[in-house]
């Protein structure tokens, strides 16, 4: 799906399909009562979602360390969350809302009055982080997740391999046991020129966190005071999040072995370099070239955009 813009008029992407599996139910967005200042954060998964949510929480709540973004900002399409109780809770929120999704644009649709942040990451780093996450799922979580009513498609099972095998499975099957990866990324890349869509890259956040945070704040028309800004930066750092993981990810010990320390893991890139051979590393580039436009593939790998792209 491509998005065409002409002058000040934009062709807003409409929802074209539903996506339902062991994790997601896109129908929860149908008729969702948006507010004009809502913020939607989208990623494929393990691309920096929690980090960006923490940044947004600190921007909205003036650097308050007690704010728990993971609990306050719901993943709307996550079918584990009870509905309509979750919708009622979201509607009762008086602060500026942040809503999470792992949907591609064509299974979500975009609203002109809502701000969208899309976070991307090199597929190799996504796989390494996803393996850490997937391999830590507790047996009780598989049983609960797969036993929920109205699941579509096959159940989710353990990885069944080491990280190298997981990497090849992910590339060979377009997302492994989860959901398509490449079309997800391309859909958001195609929407990048809309005035209410901002693409953020994990590598850029790592290289220049303050600069990227200011970019996000400007996009959202949030302007922290000089007094507030240092707190926002401090409480948005990965080191601070890791040190306060138990507070930042409550209840996650029911899902992952190791609980919050597993959920907020290392936030590092390039761990695959010590495991994969050169031809294995290059495989990701070849698969990306087969599925993505060249500019999108370049951005996903490096975080770099062509001027005015």
Residue, then its C-alpha position, 0 to 999 in steps of 0.5 A: x500500500x502506498x500513500x500519495x500526497x498532493x499539496x495539502x491534501x493527503x490520501x488517508x489509508x483506510x483499513x482493508x483487512x482484519x488480522x487475528x491470530x494467537x496474539x492479536x485481534x484487529x477488530x478491536x480498533x473498529x469504531x474506536x472512539x479516538x480523541x484529537x490528541x491521541x498518540x498511537x505507537x506501532x512496531x512489529x515487536x521487539x523494536x523499542x516499543x516499551x522504550x518509546x512508551x516510556x519516553x512518551x510517559x515522561x514527556x506527558x507526565x513531566x518526568x515523573x518516575x512513578x508513572x508506569x507506561x507499560x500499564x497505563x498505555x494499553x496494547x489495544x489489539x492484544x486479545x489477552x486484555x479483556x474487552x470491553x473492560x479495557x475500552x472502558x478504562x481507556x475512555x476514563x483516562x483524562x490525560x493524553x492517551x498513548x495507544x499501542x498496536x502491532x498492526x500494519x497500516x492496512x489492518x489498522x487504518x489511519x485517522x487524520x486527527x491522531x498522531x502515529x509513531x512507528x518504530x523500526x529496527x534492523x531485522x537481525x536485532x529484532x530476531x535476537x530480541x524476539x528470541x530472548x522474549x519467545x524462549x522465556x514464555x512460561x508454559x502457563x502463558x502458552x496454555x492461557x494464550x492458546x486457550x482463549x476463545x476465538x483464536x484464529x490460526x495455529x497456536x503459539x508454541x516454544x521456539x524449538x531451536x537455538x537463536x541461529x535456527x530461529x533467525x533462519x526460520x524467521x527469515x524463511x517464513x516471514x516472521x516465524x510463528x508470529x505475524x508477517x514482518x516485511x509487509x508490516x514495515x513497508x506499510x508504515x514506510x509508505x505512510x511516512x509522508x503523512x503529516x501525522x506520522x513519524x518514523x523513529x529508528x531504534x539505532x537512532x535512539x541509541x546513538x542520540x537519545x536526547x536528539x530523538x526525544x526532542x524530535x518526538x516531543x516537537x512532533x507531538x507539540x509537547x514542550x517540557x520546561x528547562x527544569x523538567x527536561x533533565x528528568x525526562x531524559x534520565x527516566x527515559x534511559x534504558x539504564x534507568x528502565x532496567x534498574x527499575x524493571x520490576x516497577x516498570x513491568x508489573x505482572x510480567x512474571x506471569x508471562x516470562x521466566x525471569x519476569x521484568x528483567x527478561x522483559x526489559x532485557x539489554x537494548x543492544x544491537x549487533x549481538x548476532x555478529x558473534x553468532x552468524x557467519x558472513x553469508x548468514x548475516x547477508x541473508x537478511x539483506x537479500x530477503x529484505x531486498x526481495x520484500x521491501x523497496x530499496x529506500x525502505x530496506x536502507x532505513x530499516x537496516x541503518x535508520x537513514x533516510x534520503x533527504x526529504x524522504 
